[in-house]
Amino acid sequence: MDPVTLLVTALAAGAAAGVGETATMAVKDAYATLKERVAARFSGDTSREVVLAGHERQPEVWCSPLARALIESGAVEDQGAVEAAQRLLELLDEAGARQGRYVVDVRGAQGVQVGDHNSQINRFG
């Protein structure tokens, strides 16, 4: 799964599960951690903050704008956010996690960076 899809999926799943009384404290904590990481990337950009809040209420409507905001903000390159998304999805779908459903695989990709505070210039030809 690519980082964008992983983050969008985890945020949607966390919003759905985290609001219910049946969610475990581990799920609520994992969702809060993920949301905090993404919110930190969006901080100071009102339009991105609106997208994140809208996605929490209506994920199906805000899916594409959230994906774009995650890419533009660099959140998809935030290893902590990716790991938080993986952890949340592992908690919500243990069987899927055992099958490797939430593993980020970038083999064959170009211009991918993992980690914080990177700088990169790409020229593909």
C-alpha positions as CSV (number, residue, x, y, z in Angstrom):
1,M,0.0,0.0,0.0
2,D,1.4,3.4,-0.9
3,P,1.8,6.0,2.0
4,V,-1.1,8.3,0.7
5,T,-3.6,5.4,0.6
6,L,-2.3,4.1,4.0
7,L,-2.8,7.5,5.7
8,V,-6.2,8.2,4.1
9,T,-7.4,4.7,5.0
10,A,-6.2,4.9,8.6
11,L,-7.6,8.4,9.2
12,A,-11.0,7.2,7.9
13,A,-11.0,4.0,9.9
14,G,-9.8,5.8,13.0
15,A,-12.5,8.4,12.7
16,A,-15.2,5.7,12.3
17,A,-13.9,3.5,15.1
18,G,-12.6,6.2,17.5
19,V,-15.9,7.9,18.0
20,G,-17.7,4.8,19.2
21,E,-17.9,3.6,22.8
22,T,-16.7,0.2,21.7
23,A,-13.3,1.4,20.6
24,T,-10.5,0.3,22.8
25,M,-8.2,2.8,24.5
26,A,-5.4,1.5,22.3
27,V,-7.4,2.4,19.1
28,K,-8.3,5.8,20.5
29,D,-4.7,6.5,21.4
30,A,-3.4,5.3,18.0
31,Y,-5.9,7.5,16.2
32,A,-5.1,10.5,18.3
33,T,-1.3,10.0,17.6
34,L,-1.9,9.7,13.9
35,K,-4.2,12.7,13.8
36,E,-1.7,14.8,15.8
37,R,1.1,14.0,13.4
38,V,-1.0,15.0,10.4
39,A,-2.4,18.1,12.1
40,A,1.1,19.2,12.9
41,R,1.9,19.0,9.2
42,F,-1.2,21.0,8.4
43,S,-0.7,23.6,11.2
44,G,-1.0,27.2,10.0
45,D,-2.7,26.2,6.7
46,T,-6.4,26.9,7.3
47,S,-7.5,25.1,4.1
48,R,-5.7,21.9,5.1
49,E,-7.0,22.1,8.6
50,V,-10.6,22.4,7.2
51,V,-9.9,19.3,5.0
52,L,-8.7,17.2,8.0
53,A,-11.8,18.2,10.0
54,G,-14.1,17.6,7.1
55,H,-12.6,14.2,6.4
56,E,-13.2,13.2,10.0
57,R,-16.9,13.9,9.6
58,Q,-17.4,12.7,6.0
59,P,-14.4,10.6,4.8
60,E,-16.0,9.7,1.5
61,V,-16.5,13.4,0.5
62,W,-13.1,14.6,1.7
63,C,-10.9,11.6,0.5
64,S,-9.4,13.3,-2.5
65,P,-8.8,16.7,-0.9
66,L,-7.1,15.0,2.0
67,A,-4.9,12.9,-0.2
68,R,-3.8,16.1,-2.0
69,A,-3.2,17.9,1.3
70,L,-1.1,14.9,2.6
71,I,1.1,15.0,-0.4
72,E,1.5,18.8,-0.5
73,S,2.3,19.1,3.2
74,G,4.9,16.3,3.1
75,A,2.9,14.2,5.6
76,V,3.3,11.1,3.3
77,E,7.1,11.4,3.9
78,D,6.7,11.6,7.7
79,Q,7.8,8.2,8.9
80,G,6.1,8.8,12.3
81,A,2.8,9.4,10.6
82,V,3.2,6.3,8.4
83,E,4.1,4.2,11.4
84,A,1.1,5.6,13.4
85,A,-1.2,4.7,10.5
86,Q,0.2,1.2,10.3
87,R,-0.3,0.8,14.0
88,L,-3.9,2.0,14.0
89,L,-4.8,-0.3,11.1
90,E,-3.1,-3.2,12.8
91,L,-5.2,-2.7,15.8
92,L,-8.4,-2.4,13.8
93,D,-7.7,-5.3,11.4
94,E,-5.4,-7.8,13.0
95,A,-6.1,-10.4,10.3
96,G,-5.2,-8.0,7.5
97,A,-2.1,-6.9,9.3
98,R,-0.9,-10.5,9.6
99,Q,-1.4,-10.8,5.8
100,G,0.8,-7.7,5.2
101,R,-2.1,-5.5,4.0
102,Y,-0.7,-2.4,5.6
103,V,3.0,-2.7,4.6
104,V,4.3,0.2,2.6
105,D,6.2,-1.0,-0.4
106,V,8.0,1.5,-2.6
107,R,10.1,-0.8,-4.7
108,G,10.3,0.5,-8.2
109,A,9.2,3.9,-7.2
110,Q,11.2,7.0,-8.2
111,G,11.8,10.0,-6.0
112,V,10.7,8.5,-2.7
113,Q,12.1,9.7,0.6
114,V,11.5,8.3,4.0
115,G,12.1,10.3,7.2
116,D,11.9,13.8,8.4
117,H,13.5,17.0,7.2
118,N,14.6,15.8,3.8
119,S,15.3,17.8,0.7
120,Q,15.3,16.5,-2.8
121,I,15.4,17.5,-6.4
122,N,14.2,15.0,-9.0
123,R,14.9,14.9,-12.7
124,F,13.4,11.9,-14.4
125,G,14.2,11.3,-18.0
